Amino acid sequence: MKVLVPIKRVIDANVKVRVKADKSGVETANVKMAMNPFCEIAVEAAIRLKEAGTASEIVAVAAGVQQSQETLRTALAMGADRAILVKSDAILEPLAIAKLLKAVVEKEEPGLVILGKQAVDNDNNQTGQMLAGLLGWAQATFVSKIALEGEGLAATREVDGGLEKVILKMPAIVTVDLRLNTPRYASLPNIMKAKKKPLDSVTPEDLGVDVTPRLEILEVSEPPGRKAGIKVGSVAELLDKLKNEAKVLS
């Protein structure tokens, strides 16, 4: 079974995000970039399926600027077999990425697509669901455990009420949560080997997909600073402030 793993290049999770001076977006120039943490978990999940003899090939896919090749090389160093870059300098919205992935899926014909549940840069949590809708495939989101059961895939989902187990008919889409696994670090020998693994590049035009943005960003601003708290001397004073200052009690 071939497994396709879409990944995304984002600002490193340890870097403080800053808004551009013109408020058109966040600053990415001279900022450390890395693979989205949820995508790392997806890559690790695919690698473990291959190590268990379930998956035969892992294909990593990224859509974005040329520098996304570096992120794909990281996936190759972790254990992916080959990679595909859909090169575009445009701002790619979740629907556009889902359409690009649909075109890649139709070409590669994988049995399973594993994605991170969301990207830490915009937290949209949309691409996996949109891809499943476009393909008409079964899907499981927020997955913390996966295992093949017969002809299907058993997935444990993290939902508001606890855990939910579903059985998916293959082929399927899975978006993974934090507790699924702990991604491995790429060793130096594997980093060197990754440089020789296949990495193909295509464009949205090659795939016949229009990625023109449908949304317009008016302004990006930092959240307001948190005000300092105060101490109260008694329960009566607390109730008074909640009622007369915060206006949360009547």
Buried (B, 14 or more C-beta within 10 A) or exposed (E): BBBBBBBBBBBEEEEEBEBEEEEEEBEBEEEEBBBBBBBBBBBBBBBBBBEEEBBEBBBBBBBBBEEBBEBBBBBBBBBBBBBBBBBBEEEBBBBBBBBBBBBBBEEBEBBBBBBBBBBBBEEEBBBBBBBBEBBEBBBBBBBBBBEBEEEBBBBBBBEEEEEEEBBBEBBBBBBBBBEBBEBBEBEEEBBEEBEEBEBEBBEBEEBEBEBEEEEEEEEEEEEEEEEEEEEEEEEEEEEEBEEEEEEEEE
